[in-house]
Amino acid sequence: MSEAYIGEIRLFSGNFAPKNWALCDGQLLLIASNTALYAILGTIYGGDGKATFALPNLNGRVAIHQGTGAGLTPRNVGASGGTATVTLLTTQMPNHNHLATCNNTQTSNTDPTGALWTEQQGRGSVPAYTTQVNTPMSPLAINITGGNQPHNNMQPYLGLNFIICLNGEWPPKG
């Protein structure tokens, strides 16, 4: 690999970390054995700061740039968030209507499959609805479906390893 900066993170397609690199899996390292990397990371990702510090844990995570942007939530180095599943509640859905299709022709069909709301033959003209506008329908006419169950919230992905440089060039400040 080309010379890397200490603390640089790269994607690697192998199932191991090359020499002078470590997997970004949250492992604790000894400060005494990794003083240069500790000088860069400190305890941002964990550790006690006396004997140990932690590497970033990118297992099951997507890296995003730290900072702020117009209309975005501020992100700090080392902050994590998000969730693999989410439960969508009815209070999170926008207001909407369910339109019903009706027919003013009488029918003798008693099978509801594919049928429209209509008058049943032999029952005469029975008002099906109130004459007042904006009156809610009976809850028997249309029901809520769903059940507030969590669903997968993950974008398409490909598993690769994030690795961090343990020994390399000291990164100069720009």
C-alpha positions in Angstrom: 0.0 0.0 0.0 1.1 3.6 -0.6 2.4 5.5 2.4 -0.5 6.6 4.5 -1.1 9.1 7.3 -1.4 7.8 10.8 -5.1 7.7 11.6 -6.1 7.6 7.9 -9.1 5.3 7.3 -9.5 3.3 4.0 -11.8 0.6 2.6 -10.1 -2.8 2.2 -11.7 -5.8 0.4 -9.6 -8.4 2.3 -10.8 -10.3 5.4 -7.8 -9.1 7.4 -5.9 -5.8 8.2 -2.6 -5.4 6.4 0.6 -4.8 8.3 0.6 -1.4 10.1 -3.2 -1.2 9.8 -6.0 -2.3 12.1 -9.7 -3.0 11.5 -12.0 -0.2 12.5 -14.0 -2.5 14.9 -13.9 -0.5 18.1 -11.0 -2.5 19.6 -9.0 -1.1 22.5 -5.3 -0.4 22.0 -2.6 0.3 24.5 -1.5 3.9 24.5 2.1 2.9 25.3 2.3 0.9 22.1 0.5 3.4 19.9 1.4 6.9 21.1 1.3 8.5 17.7 -2.2 7.2 16.9 -3.4 8.1 20.4 -2.1 11.7 19.9 -4.5 11.9 17.0 -7.5 10.0 18.3 -7.4 10.5 22.0 -10.5 9.0 23.6 -12.9 10.2 20.9 -14.0 6.6 20.3 -13.6 5.2 23.8 -10.9 3.9 26.2 -9.9 5.1 29.6 -7.3 7.6 28.4 -4.8 6.3 30.9 -3.8 2.9 29.5 -6.1 2.4 26.5 -7.9 4.1 23.7 -10.4 2.8 21.2 -10.4 2.7 17.4 -13.5 3.8 15.6 -16.1 1.1 15.3 -17.5 1.1 11.7 -19.1 -2.4 12.0 -22.6 -2.0 10.4 -22.2 1.8 10.0 -21.8 4.3 7.2 -19.2 7.0 7.7 -20.4 10.6 7.2 -18.4 13.8 7.3 -18.4 15.7 10.5 -19.6 19.3 10.7 -22.7 21.2 9.7 -24.5 22.1 6.6 -27.5 24.1 5.6 -30.6 22.4 7.0 -28.5 19.5 8.5 -28.0 18.4 12.0 -24.5 19.1 13.3 -22.3 16.0 13.4 -19.2 15.8 15.7 -16.2 13.6 15.2 -16.9 10.3 17.0 -20.7 10.8 17.3 -22.8 7.9 16.1 -26.5 7.6 15.4 -29.2 6.0 13.2 -31.0 2.8 13.6 -31.3 -0.4 11.6 -35.1 -0.6 12.0 -37.8 2.0 12.4 -41.5 1.9 13.4 -43.7 4.2 11.4 -46.6 5.5 13.4 -49.8 7.0 12.1 -48.9 10.3 13.7 -45.9 10.4 11.4 -47.9 10.0 8.2 -49.3 13.0 6.4 -53.0 13.6 6.3 -54.7 11.8 3.4 -58.0 10.5 2.2 -59.2 7.1 1.0 -61.7 7.6 -1.9 -64.5 5.2 -2.2 -66.0 4.3 -5.6 -69.8 3.9 -5.7 -72.4 2.9 -8.2 -76.1 4.1 -8.3 -77.2 0.9 -10.2 -79.0 -1.7 -8.1 -77.5 -5.2 -7.9 -78.3 -8.6 -6.6 -74.7 -9.5 -6.1 -73.9 -10.5 -2.5 -70.2 -11.4 -3.1 -68.1 -8.4 -2.1 -65.1 -9.3 -4.2 -64.4 -6.6 -6.7 -67.8 -5.0 -5.9 -68.6 -1.3 -5.7 -70.8 0.2 -2.9 -74.3 0.2 -4.3 -77.9 -0.4 -3.4 -78.9 -4.0 -3.0 -81.8 -5.1 -5.2 -85.1 -5.5 -3.3 -84.1 -3.3 -0.4 -85.3 -0.1 -2.0 -83.6 3.2 -1.8 -82.0 3.4 1.6 -79.8 6.4 2.3 -76.3 5.0 2.8 -74.8 8.3 4.0 -75.8 11.4 5.9 -76.7 14.5 3.9 -74.3 16.5 6.0 -70.9 17.2 4.5 -67.6 16.2 6.2 -69.3 13.6 8.3 -66.9 10.7 9.1 -67.7 7.3 7.7 -68.4 4.4 10.0 -65.1 2.7 11.2 -66.7 -0.5 9.7 -66.4 1.0 6.2 -62.6 1.3 6.2 -60.1 0.1 8.6 -56.6 0.9 9.6 -54.0 -1.6 8.4 -50.4 -2.0 9.5 -49.9 -2.6 13.1 -46.9 -0.3 14.1 -44.4 -3.0 13.4 -40.8 -2.1 12.8 -39.4 -2.4 9.2 -35.9 -2.5 7.8 -34.3 0.9 7.4 -31.1 0.0 5.7 -29.9 1.2 2.3 -28.4 -1.3 -0.1 -25.0 -2.3 1.1 -21.8 -4.3 0.4 -19.7 -5.6 3.3 -16.1 -4.4 3.1 -13.5 -3.6 5.9 -12.6 -0.2 7.1 -9.0 -0.1 8.2 -7.1 2.5 10.1 -3.3 3.3 9.7 -1.4 2.6 12.9 2.1 3.5 11.6 2.8 5.8 8.7 3.5 9.5 8.1 2.5 12.1 10.7 -0.3 14.1 9.1 0.8 17.7 8.7 -1.8 20.4 9.5 -3.0 22.3 6.5 
